[in-house]
């Protein structure tokens, strides 16, 4: 029973970490888009 609870806890922590990483990537992409120099053609 303890092993199952530990597994569920680890999966939950993994999902939270993945969500935080994804949010960071989205924010970084947004900043990159906002601060890129505009090319004039």
SULWOJO-V418119 format. One record per run of one state. SS is the DSSP state (H for helix, E for strand, L for the rest). FROM is the first residue (numbers start at 1). LEN is the number of residues. If there is no record, write none. Layout:
# SULWOJO-V418119
[[SS:FROM:LEN] [SS:FROM:LEN]]
This chain:
# SULWOJO-V418119
[[L:1:1] [H:2:34] [L:36:6]]
